[in-house]
C-alpha cells in the first residue's frame, strides 16, 4: 500500500466497477487508485466514458443495479465505505462529511419542493435541527453562496431560479453540514461561460474559507487550470497520470495527457491547426488489453500489450506508461494530409467548387475582401408567438432577435458566439429560411431571399446546408449511412435512389475521412466524431456554397473535437465553402473563424476580425466573456484577470429596455437603460455601446 | 386562483349546455316514447292525444325553449316511466352511486400507491412481477363477469355476503370491489411506472447524495413527483366510473343508483329522466375537472392556470 499516503482523507484503492448490460459487461472502472488529502483540490480529467463520474458515484454510494463495485476499496479517514458495515457508516457520512454537486442544476433539484426545504432537509437529517433552526441556517447558507434576498428565494421553487442560481443552491446544499470533502461532478458544464466564472469563483472562495478538500471532475482542462493543486488523468477506467497541476500541464508524461492538452483549443493562442488524437475512446464492453490507449498512441509498441507499470515521470508525477516522458505528438501538419486519389469524382468535385469562390487564404488575408459578400444580413429580426395557457389565452409576441446585420464572404468563416438565449441558433435558422424573419432583409449573392418561396426556395436550399449539434439525434438510427447521405440528393432530384449515388457518396465519405465500407452500416456502429463526419458529408452532398454549422463540435470529446474542427478547416481550404459557425465556445471559434460576431440577448453587440476582437475587445460584454473563458494553462490562468459581472442573462420574455447588457454593465448610465445603442464604428470593427 | 375557477366554471357551463342540447336532440330523434308507453292496441288518435299531452308534437325548437326555461329551475319534467319529477329520482339515486364509487375508488387509491411504489423499487423483482401480473389480470377481466364470480363465491357458495341490493355496509363490499378492481390495476401500474421513472431522475440522486434515509427519498421525493400523473388518472377513474362503469356494476348487483336508473331510462325511452341524469353527470364531471386542475396547482407549482 505504498501508493496511499497516511494522512489521506479519501483513498480509492484499485476500485473496479462493472455494469451488467444486455450486451455484456461494461467496465466502468478498472482498478482506479487515487487519494486526496485534507484541504487539497484534486481534479479528475477525462473524456466521456473514462470513468470519472463513476468514481464520484462510487464514493457517494450511488452505483445502482445494473452496476456493482466488483473490486477494490474506498476508505474515508482509513475506514472502508464498502461492505455491509461500511455502507451503514457511509449513509451518515454522505451529505455530512462528503457532499456532492452534480452537473446539471436544471434537473438536480426536486421540482416540487421549495429550495429552502430542500436545503433544510440535509440539516435536519444530519444535524438534527428543528424546522426553524434549519430555516435560519438555510438563509445563512443562501447568503454565503451569493444568492440575493435569501428569505424570498428560500420560498421559491427551482423553476423560478436561473441555472446559475440553481447551481448555487446545489452548492449551498452541499456545504450545509460543513463537509470536509466536496465532490463537484462537472459543476459548470451546463452553465454559460460568464455564469461558469461566477460559480468557479464561488467554489474557490468556499474552499479557502471552509478549508474544504475538493474533488473536481471535469472534461474541461481550462476549468482545472485555475483551480487545482493536483490532476489525475483518466482513460478507459484507469488513471493514467497523476501529478501536480503545473507539472502535468507543462510536462505531461503520458502520451494521452500530451494529446489531450495539445488538442484543447486555447483562447490565447490561434495556431491554425490543432493536434488531434486519431480514433475514439475505446468501447468499454471490450477494452483493449494492456494499455488501453495503445491503439491511438503514436508511441505504441509490442510491450504496450502488457499492462504498463506505474512509474515516476521526470516531474515526479505517477504515470502508467511504458514510454513516459517521450514526446508523442509532433508539430501538427500545416496542410491537410494528402488524400488517396479516388476514381476521379472527388477531383471533379473540387474542381467544380473552386471557380465559385476565391481561395480561403485570400479571403482571410484581406480585411476587406474585394468581392461581393456571399450572404448579407441587414437588420434581421425574429419574433416568436407565445400562447398563454388556457381556453381564452391570447398569443403574445416575443422578440427573440433584433437588428442583426452582417456579411459573409466567399471562403470565409464567420463565428457567431453567444450564451444561451442569445439568438445565435435563431439567426442561423432565419438565414437558412427555416424560420420567417419578422423584419430586415437577407441577401444571397446580391439577391434578396427574404421572401422567396416554393421552387425558388428549394433551389436556394441546395446552396445552403446545415450541420447539426447533436450527432446522435441528427442521424436516423434506422437508415444506412448511404441512405442518410443520399437523402438530400434524392430530395433535390439529383439522383433517383441511393444506389445511383453510391460512387458519389463513397467519395464524400472519403472526403470527410470515413472508409468505403461505412456506406452500408447503421449510425449505431459509429462514434460521436464519426457520426458528425457523416453529418458533414450529408451537408456537402449538394455541393453547397455555404454551411451553417450550429455547435457542430460541442457534443464531442476534446480529442475528437479537434479532428472535426480540423476537418472543417481542410474542407474549406479545398472547397472554398463559407461557414456560419455558431458556437458558445470562444476558444474553438478563435481557431476556426476569420471574423467573429458576438450576440447577447438577441442583439449583436460586436463584430470584428478575429484577432482584433480577441486582442482588443471593445464591448464590455465581450470583455467579460473573453475574460471568463478559462485558459488550459495554470500559470497563464492564474495571471489572468477575470471580470465577473453580477447578475443573470435576461430572459427572452422579459428583455430590458435600452442596451440589454445595462443591468450587468459597469459602464452603464441612464442613457443605456433607455436607448438601445446602434452597431457602429470603423468598417471592420463594429460595436454596439454608447461608451466605446 | 379565484379568477381561474370562475373562468373554468363559465367554460364548464358551456360544456354542460352543449351536452344537454345534444342529448335533448338525440333522444327526440332516436325513439318515440309514446310507442313504448302505450299498449300496442292503442289507436292513432290515442297516440296523438298522448303525444300532445307530453308536448312532443310541437317542433323541436319550441320544445327546447320550454326545456331551457324549465332548466333554470332544475325542472326536467316528470319521468315518463315513474310518473314523478325526474330530478327528484336523480337526487335520490345519486348518493348511492357516489358512495359506491367512493368506496371502490377509495380502496383502489389507498392500495395503488403503496403497491405500485413497492413494485417500482426493484423492477423485474418478485413484487414487481406479481404487481404486473395481477394488474394485467385486473385489467383484462370483464366487470360483469367479475361481479358474477364474486357473487357466486361469497354469496352463493360461502354465504358470507349478500348477493345484491343496498343495505348495511356489508352490502357495499362486493360491488365496491368489482367497481374498484380495474381502477386499482390501472392506478397501480401507473404508480409503478412513474415511480420507476422518478427514481432514475437526477434529483433523486441528489436526495440520496444528501444521505437521506431511503423512506425519505421514496416518499418525500419520488412518490411526490409521481402524484400529478396519479391524480389525473384517479380523476379519470372517478369520471369514467360515474359515466359508465357503474351501469354495469349496478345492474349486476341490483344497486339502486344512477347507473341503474340510466339503464332503465334508456330501456323505457324515458327522455325526461335521461336528460336529468346526463345533466347531473355532466355537472359532476366538470366539477371534478376543475378540482383536478386546482389540485395540480397545489402539487406542482410549475403548473400555470390559464
Interface residues (C-beta under 8 A of the other chain):
Chain A: X60 X61 X62 X65 X91 X92 X93 X94 X95 X96 X99 X100 X102 X104 X107 X108 X109 X110 X111 X112 X113 X121 X122 X125 X126 X157 X159 X170 X173 X388 X389 X390 X391 X392 X393
Chain B: X7 X11 X122 X201 X202 X203 X205 X206 X207 X208 X209 X210 X211 X212 X213 X216 X220 X221 X224 X225 X299 X300 X301 X302 X304 X305 X306
